[in-house]
Amino acid sequence: MPHTATTSEPTMLRDVLENGCTTIDAALERLLPGENIRPESIHRAMRHSIFAGGKRLRPILCMEAGRALRGDLPAGIEDLGCALEMLHTYSLVHDDLPALDNDDLRRGKPTCHKVFGEAIAILAGDALQTTAYEVLSGLNCPAADRIRIVGEIARGAGTVDGMIGGQVVDLESERVAPTAELVEYIHRSKTGALITASVVSGGLYAGASDSQVEDLRAFGRAIGLAFQIVDDVLDMTQSSEQLGKTAGKDTATSKATWPAVHGVEPSLQQADDLIKSGCARLDSFGPRASTLKELAHFLVQRKK
Amino acid sequence: MPHTATTSEPTMLRDVLENGCTTIDAALERLLPGENIRPESIHRAMRHSIFAGGKRLRPILCMEAGRALRGDLPAGIEDLGCALEMLHTYSLVHDDLPALDNDDLRRGKPTCHKVFGEAIAILAGDALQTTAYEVLSGLNCPAADRIRIVGEIARGAGTVDGMIGGQVVDLESERVAPTAELVEYIHRSKTGALITASVVSGGLYAGASDSQVEDLRAFGRAIGLAFQIVDDVLDMTQSSEQLGKTAGKDTATSKATWPAVHGVEPSLQQADDLIKSGCARLDSFGPRASTLKELAHFLVQRKK
């Protein structure tokens, strides 16, 4: 697949992903209440879901957006990344509930409600959301930037073109023939909006100018949609073992997916085009953005 | 019952409560997405629960804390009040779910999941929480105060001595003989922490000094506990019709209640003592705090 970044090797990207996971996991360990703190059950449930082996994609995108601005990772930006991961994880915990997607497995492990029961799973999701905003309130950047970050992320996670809105439309579209407009709305909202907020908030943390914020937003919107297109394709073409979750479930439940509307090959081409146009918005950032661009390409090349 | 405020008449308190409700309802109407905005179902569900006739106690306490500092209501403080009401309402929507308290009625009306189904009710609760933080990010006060307010409220709504923590311990204490320590933990966390955050955040919005914040916190902790003690007593002694919800449910499910441990009359005396000691912390505020003190007395004199 095409590749616009030239300053880094594939091994460097692997380091970024591995170091990113390590950094985020250590920060999550510090930021989440310990399992010995009352009430123990909710803290165990929150930790069960957050340490179930996620790719830490949103935190890493956020941190690399910071690096694209500053050349290095801004000090303390991992806490912002953790807040994003908490929000992503809360949405998964609630999506997996019997009343929603009714999933027993997530990332190859039993889902929160399978281990802790539905009541605690609902409250653990709630608490992951609450803790995310508590963490944002204490970020190591000027108060004016912190409060902009809170607003940016809350809108991305919200109902109007945001994560919850996409989830609602996705739920209500089961057993409805998907249209291109519907699938794009769902993907841009349910997945794209929080990915966009991850990139934009990383930029705000690093002191991005208004025009840089808008470039990061355009980049985030493009890669967020591309990411979900590839996710749909992988669900159709990979096994459950490869994915660590039930494969083919989208087709089985006639969920609105991109390849169902556009076909597999055109979907992959569209994802690739989105990555290219998204990365073009980072050209003004110069070589500092090379890792962020590489990450974008990785999103469409991944196998799970 | 004893009464320390002397500058206002009972009719004035009624005005404060009525005007407070009107102000908050108008602001909620403005701040919540309209029912015609996609996805319509979630916005209908959010509005169903938030406009189901709450007393707007937390917003009014918040606004009166602002008045206790400034002498008048600080401009725009109703938006902060609305965020608090959204958080309170999200907790009710989730508490009412079948996996938790399984309540069909709330404030005399069908609960969110009875009208919209469990999936939408879970997501509507999530969205009320998200919208609360979005509203906080846009408050009309200095960024440094806004971000302190976000932290204060997130901690009050959280798991460690906060609203969710109290809910977890409450759930886990069903069918366990309640002790005084257990009931106090539940009440201070589940109800008291958000009431305390309401009073403290109103003070922060109005520019309270550190010592004023601590006085407001002590006041909030006292009245928050007193409020829940009285709530327990009312649940034991009033009919469902008077309360607008299923009465006697606490006893039926052997929930940990204050009168179950301390008896009804001692409970009312303790609530009264708490109000008195809480109000004493406001003496340094002078006559500006008279309405806030009256509100505190109203909390233990109410009949529903």
Interface residues (C-beta under 8 A of the other chain):
Chain A: P33 I37 R38 P39 S41 I42 H43 M46 Y90 S91 H94 L97 A99 L100 G117 E118 A119 I120 I122 L123 G125 D126 A127 Q129 T130 T131 Y133 E134 L136 S137 G138 P142 A143 A144 R146 I147 R148 V150 G151 A154 R155 A157 G158 T159 V160 G162 I164 G165 Q167 V168 V169 L171 E172 Y185
Chain B: P33 I37 R38 P39 S41 I42 H43 M46 Y90 S91 H94 L97 A99 L100 G117 E118 A119 I120 I122 L123 G125 D126 A127 Q129 T130 T131 Y133 E134 L136 S137 G138 P142 A143 A144 R146 I147 R148 V150 G151 A154 R155 A157 G158 T159 V160 G162 I164 G165 Q167 V168 V169 L171 E172 Y185
